[in-house]
Amino acid sequence: MPAPVALPRLSWGAASAGRRALLIHGLGSNGALMWRYGAALADAGWRADAVDLRGHGTAPRTLDYTLDSYAADVAATRPDAGAGAGIWDLVIGHSLGGAASVLAAAADPSWTRRLVLIDPALALTDHDRDIVRDSQTRSFDDPSQAAVRAEHPDWHPQDIELKALSAQQASRWAVEQTSAQNPDWDVTDAALQVAVPTHVIASDPGVYSIFRGKPAEAAVAPNPHFSVSVVADAGHSPHRDRPEATIEALFAVLA
């Protein structure tokens, strides 16, 4: 894997908590946008750490925005300081964060005990790539709360604030390069090698899903460690579209 960069963190829950979770956001977002998971896990007695991916939030900027580089960063991120210091009890990865999580878990089975992937970008069709590029272009062209609110009027005010902030913080060049440097966006071979329990919380294809009903879902189905559930009436970010149902789905998996 490429040389990693150190990722900044936000944390929920007591540092002494017995269970540790890592939260990894999607393209164009930031760690703070994973607050629904962090708050819910902390209330349940967990410690949850969310990272800003390279080129996003306040994380270091680089020239390399391949999926392997994102994976190297999260693989080097451990519950405690220092290389190899501890194993995550749970990693939650959304979209791009899901792809990076799969690569990290496939390369190092000691990185986490469990994966939960939120509508993960495991393989993108040309149509999905166009949708993602169009969404990112709109976000960067008008990174205001008013623009986010107009597109997502039902989102919680904090999600609106943080989505606008994430577009203001992220490097537009980095986000564009993430598409350009990954012309064959497909980590399904790595997904077939994942040996820890992995659950996909997919969004509703009737709204929009990057996973459910797409080639990636069929490609990873042979891995017996994978299971799938769907959040009804939710788009690609179910924790913002249908937060209560998404958190309920998460805890059903953890139970």
Sequence and secondary structure as in RCSB ss.txt:
>XXXX:A:sequence
MPAPVALPRLSWGAASAGRRALLIHGLGSNGALMWRYGAALADAGWRADAVDLRGHGTAPRTLDYTLDSYAADVA
ATRPDAGAGAGIWDLVIGHSLGGAASVLAAAADPSWTRRLVLIDPALALTDHDRDIVRDSQTRSFDDPSQAAVRA
EHPDWHPQDIELKALSAQQASRWAVEQTSAQNPDWDVTDAALQVAVPTHVIASDPGVYSIFRGKPAEAAVAPNPH
FSVSVVADAGHSPHRDRPEATIEALFAVLA
>XXXX:A:secstr
        EEEES TT SEEEEEE  TT  GGGGHHHHHHHHHTTEEEEEE  TTSTTS   S  SHHHHHHHHH
T  SSSSTT   BSEEEEETHHHHHHHHHHHH TTSBS EEEES  SB  HHHHHHHHHHHHHHHH  SHHHHHH
H TTS HHHHHHHHHHHHHS HHHHHHHHHT SS B HHHHTT  S EEEEEE TTT  SSTTSHHHHHHTT TT
EEEEEETT  S HHHHSHHHHHHHHHHHH 
